[in-house]
Amino acid sequence: MLQVTRKDDESVESLIRRFNKKVIQSGILTTARQKKYFQKPISKTEARQVAIRKRVRKEQKMRELLGSR
């Protein structure tokens, strides 16, 4: 469970901002969005493969850009 304690003289807005930042960093929202709808195990592996291909392409592109300079 995620908890944020209020500091002395801290406004509610900054408390909410800190809480939202922790929620985003922990990855709770992304997992909740992924579990919103059922996915077959096969589609999960396909999605992983697509993500791997995308990451490899991005790394190659960065190497090309940095190598040409």
C-alpha positions in Angstrom: 0.0 0.0 0.0 1.2 3.5 -0.9 1.2 6.1 1.9 2.2 9.8 2.0 2.3 11.6 5.3 1.6 15.2 5.5 4.5 17.5 6.4 4.3 20.5 8.7 2.8 23.5 7.0 2.2 21.6 3.7 -0.7 22.5 1.5 -3.2 19.9 0.3 -2.2 20.6 -3.3 1.4 19.7 -2.7 0.4 16.6 -0.7 -1.7 15.5 -3.6 1.1 16.3 -6.1 3.6 14.1 -4.0 1.0 11.3 -3.8 0.4 11.4 -7.6 4.2 11.3 -8.3 4.6 8.3 -6.0 1.7 6.5 -7.7 3.2 7.1 -11.2 6.7 6.0 -10.1 5.4 2.8 -8.5 3.6 1.8 -11.7 0.3 1.1 -10.1 -1.7 2.9 -12.8 -0.1 1.1 -15.7 -0.8 -2.3 -14.1 -4.3 -1.3 -13.3 -4.9 -0.2 -16.9 -3.4 -3.4 -18.2 -5.6 -5.6 -16.0 -8.8 -3.6 -16.9 -9.5 -6.0 -19.8 -8.6 -9.7 -20.0 -5.7 -10.6 -22.3 -5.0 -14.0 -23.6 -1.5 -15.3 -22.7 -0.7 -15.5 -26.4 -1.5 -11.8 -26.9 0.7 -11.0 -23.9 3.7 -12.7 -25.4 3.1 -11.0 -28.7 2.9 -7.6 -27.0 6.2 -8.4 -25.3 7.8 -9.3 -28.6 6.6 -6.1 -30.2 8.0 -4.1 -27.3 11.3 -5.8 -27.6 11.4 -5.1 -31.4 10.5 -1.5 -30.8 13.2 -1.1 -28.1 15.9 -2.7 -30.4 14.9 -0.4 -33.3 15.1 2.6 -31.0 18.5 1.6 -29.7 19.8 1.1 -33.3 18.5 4.5 -34.3 20.2 6.2 -31.3 23.5 4.4 -32.2 23.2 5.7 -35.8 22.6 9.2 -34.7 25.4 9.2 -32.2 27.8 7.5 -34.5 27.3 10.0 -37.4 28.3 13.0 -35.3 
